[in-house]
């Protein structure tokens, strides 16, 4: 095995819901299976992740899950900067891998940080309040520190590697791109959700202002008015509530739909496994977000055999290829037109065909292989003295 005898300390203490959860529950089991002679120590704080990945640890001999208590951001950062280097050295780690934008600069071993949180690096999409603006400013400074000290910075798309790399002045030689993956067969074989009373248009993502759900509700309402309520699938939005103020704006938009409000369902968070069934049962998937580094729900929809409408950002074009109808995120009329067109059976069938071809380019095994190669590269550089 390529990492035989190596020790990899994985800091996922900042991961919770959304993309971080999806990444870890898919990559960690495959990584352990791909490198059975390597040792992995996974640091977690989120109880849901601890529960899922502790079950994985019981089935393999090379994974140790260390569950830490949930604490404030300040306490978590202090632990990462001042305690984690000591833990890494005491354990004899060869590589420190941060599933996030935070890595201590005084490590004795090779280090890699994964930059996935677009909020940290943009000024074009302001945070909703002063507290969040301050938080992202601090996280940006911490990410800059990681970009200076780490052997590599890992990005999940070429698009994000370009714009974040440029914003940080990060040399291309220290940028690595590894796409997220998906188990397409698992999504394609999931049983369709049958409990919803009518056909439905679906959108899935944690609720933040940049997810743009208000515009989606307005666009769907236009479609329902034009087509007639009975000829239009319901709108279902699934996602953990992360910004209560924006959740209220979504409810306001829902109520503004008048008699159509009862056809708009804002369900909150649901178990990850259930999302497969909801996705398989949907008539159309819409992802209206305007700030993403990847866009994993696009892969999930394509794997589930569902047509797509997505907002016009570079990472979505990279992930969806030509399988999605791409529209400006702030043009409600154009979004409504795209939704209506994509509900046409002929148009939908062609989009599904293209989506099946596109999603075949992504796989978790390929992601893990790329990660192992990245680990090998930084180890070789360290040991040869070229870093």
Residue pairs with C-beta under 8 A, 6 or more apart in sequence:
1 34
1 35
1 36
1 37
1 38
2 35
2 372
2 373
2 375
2 376
3 35
3 37
3 38
3 372
3 375
3 376
4 35
4 37
4 38
5 37
5 38
6 35
6 38
6 39
6 94
6 95
6 375
6 379
7 38
7 39
7 40
7 41
7 91
7 92
7 93
7 94
7 95
8 38
8 39
8 40
8 41
8 93
8 94
8 95
8 97
8 375
9 41
9 43
9 84
9 87
9 88
9 91
9 93
9 95
9 96
9 97
9 109
10 28
10 40
10 41
10 42
10 43
10 97
10 98
10 99
11 43
11 80
11 84
11 96
11 97
11 98
11 99
11 100
11 102
11 103
12 20
12 24
12 42
12 43
12 44
12 49
12 99
12 100
13 43
13 44
13 45
13 68
13 76
13 79
13 80
14 20
14 45
14 76
14 99
14 100
14 102
15 21
15 23
15 24
15 44
15 46
15 49
15 99
15 100
16 45
16 46
16 48
16 49
17 46
17 48
17 206
17 240
17 242
17 269
18 205
18 206
18 240
19 116
19 180
19 294
19 296
20 99
20 100
20 116
21 46
21 48
21 49
21 272
22 180
22 272
22 296
23 99
23 180
24 49
24 53
24 99
25 49
25 52
25 53
25 272
26 181
26 182
26 183
26 364
26 367
27 364
27 367
27 368
27 371
28 40
28 42
28 53
28 56
28 63
29 56
29 60
30 364
30 365
30 367
30 368
31 40
31 368
31 371
31 372
32 40
32 56
32 60
32 62
32 63
33 60
34 365
34 368
34 369
34 372
35 62
35 372
36 60
36 61
36 62
37 62
38 62
39 62
39 64
40 62
40 63
40 64
41 64
41 66
41 91
41 93
42 53
42 57
42 63
42 64
42 65
42 66
43 66
43 68
43 84
44 50
44 53
44 65
44 66
44 67
44 68
45 67
45 68
45 69
45 70
45 71
45 76
46 70
47 70
50 65
50 67
53 63
53 65
54 65
54 67
56 63
56 65
57 63
57 64
57 65
68 79
71 79
73 135
77 102
77 142
80 98
80 102
80 103
80 104
81 104
82 104
84 96
84 104
85 104
85 106
85 107
85 108
88 96
88 107
88 108
88 109
89 108
89 109
93 109
94 109
94 110
94 379
95 109
95 110
95 111
95 112
95 375
95 378
95 379
96 103
96 104
96 107
96 109
96 110
96 111
96 112
97 111
97 112
97 113
97 114
97 375
98 111
98 112
98 113
98 114
98 146
98 150
99 114
100 113
100 114
100 116
100 117
101 113
101 114
101 115
101 116
101 117
101 120
101 139
101 142
101 143
101 146
102 113
102 139
102 142
102 143
102 146
103 111
103 112
103 113
103 145
103 146
103 149
103 150
104 149
105 145
105 146
105 148
105 149
107 149
109 382
110 151
110 378
110 379
110 381
110 382
110 387
111 149
111 150
111 151
111 378
112 150
112 151
112 152
112 153
112 154
112 176
112 374
112 375
112 378
113 143
113 146
113 147
113 150
113 153
113 154
114 153
114 154
114 155
114 156
115 121
115 143
115 147
115 153
115 154
115 155
115 160
115 164
115 293
116 155
116 156
116 160
116 293
116 294
117 139
117 293
118 125
118 160
118 164
118 291
118 292
118 293
119 125
119 127
119 136
119 210
119 291
120 136
120 139
120 140
120 143
121 140
121 143
121 163
121 164
121 167
121 168
122 291
125 210
125 290
125 291
126 133
127 133
127 135
127 136
128 209
128 243
128 245
128 246
129 245
143 168
144 168
146 153
147 153
147 168
147 170
147 174
150 174
151 174
151 378
151 381
151 382
151 387
152 174
152 175
152 176
152 374
152 377
152 378
153 165
153 168
153 170
153 174
153 175
153 176
154 176
154 177
154 178
154 374
155 161
155 164
155 165
155 175
155 176
155 177
155 178
155 293
156 177
156 178
156 179
156 180
156 293
156 294
157 177
157 179
157 293
157 294
157 315
157 318
157 319
158 177
158 318
159 293
159 313
159 314
159 315
159 317
159 318
160 293
160 294
160 315
161 175
161 177
162 314
163 314
164 170
164 293
165 172
165 175
176 374
178 367
178 370
178 371
178 374
179 294
179 319
179 362
179 366
179 367
179 370
180 294
180 296
180 299
180 362
180 367
181 299
181 362
181 363
181 364
181 365
181 366
181 367
182 296
182 299
182 300
182 303
182 359
182 362
182 363
182 364
183 303
183 363
183 364
184 302
184 303
184 359
184 360
184 362
184 363
186 276
186 303
187 276
187 279
187 280
187 300
187 303
187 304
188 303
188 304
188 305
190 276
190 277
190 279
190 280
190 304
191 277
191 280
192 277
192 280
192 281
193 274
193 277
193 278
193 280
193 281
194 281
196 234
196 236
196 265
196 281
198 233
198 234
198 263
199 233
199 234
199 283
200 233
200 234
200 235
200 236
200 265
200 281
200 282
200 283
201 220
201 233
201 234
201 235
201 236
201 282
201 283
201 284
201 285
201 286
201 339
201 343
202 236
202 237
202 238
202 278
202 279
202 282
202 284
202 285
202 286
202 301
202 306
203 213
203 216
203 235
203 236
203 237
203 238
203 239
203 285
203 286
203 287
203 288
203 297
204 237
204 238
204 239
204 275
204 278
204 279
204 285
204 297
204 300
205 211
205 239
205 287
205 289
205 297
206 239
206 240
206 242
206 269
207 213
207 239
207 240
207 241
207 242
207 243
207 246
207 247
207 250
208 242
208 243
208 246
209 243
209 245
209 246
209 249
210 289
210 290
210 291
211 239
211 288
211 289
212 288
212 289
212 290
212 311
212 329
213 237
213 246
213 250
213 288
214 246
214 249
214 250
214 253
215 288
215 329
215 330
215 332
215 335
216 235
216 237
216 286
216 288
216 335
217 235
217 237
217 250
217 253
217 254
217 257
217 264
218 253
218 332
219 288
219 332
219 333
219 335
219 336
219 339
220 232
220 235
220 264
220 336
220 339
221 256
221 257
221 260
221 264
222 332
222 333
222 336
223 232
223 336
223 339
223 340
223 343
224 232
224 257
224 260
224 263
225 260
226 336
226 340
227 340
229 259
229 260
229 263
232 263
232 343
233 283
233 284
233 343
234 263
234 264
234 265
235 263
235 264
235 265
236 265
236 267
236 278
236 282
237 250
237 264
237 265
237 266
237 267
238 267
238 268
238 269
238 270
238 275
238 278
239 268
239 269
240 268
240 269
241 247
241 268
241 269
247 266
250 266
251 266
254 261
254 264
254 266
255 261
257 263
257 264
270 278
275 300
276 300
276 304
279 285
279 300
279 301
279 304
279 306
280 304
280 305
280 306
282 301
282 304
282 306
283 306
283 343
283 348
284 306
284 307
284 308
284 309
284 339
284 342
284 343
284 348
285 297
285 298
285 301
285 304
285 306
285 307
285 308
285 309
286 308
286 309
286 310
286 335
286 339
287 295
287 297
287 298
287 301
287 308
287 309
287 310
287 311
287 316
288 309
288 310
288 311
288 329
288 335
289 295
289 311
289 313
289 329
290 311
290 313
290 329
290 330
291 313
292 313
292 315
292 316
293 315
294 315
294 319
295 310
295 315
295 316
295 319
295 320
298 308
298 310
298 316
298 319
298 320
298 324
299 319
299 359
299 362
301 307
301 308
301 355
302 308
302 320
302 323
302 355
302 356
302 358
302 359
303 359
305 352
305 355
305 356
306 352
306 355
307 325
307 342
307 347
307 348
307 351
307 352
307 355
308 320
308 323
308 324
308 325
308 342
308 351
308 355
309 324
309 325
309 327
309 335
309 338
309 339
309 342
310 316
310 320
310 324
310 325
310 326
310 327
311 326
311 327
311 328
311 329
312 326
312 327
312 328
312 329
313 329
316 324
316 326
317 326
319 362
320 326
320 355
320 358
321 354
321 358
322 354
322 358
323 351
323 354
323 355
323 357
323 358
323 359
324 351
324 355
325 338
325 341
325 342
325 351
327 334
327 335
327 337
327 338
328 334
328 335
329 335
341 347
342 348
342 351
378 387
380 386
381 387
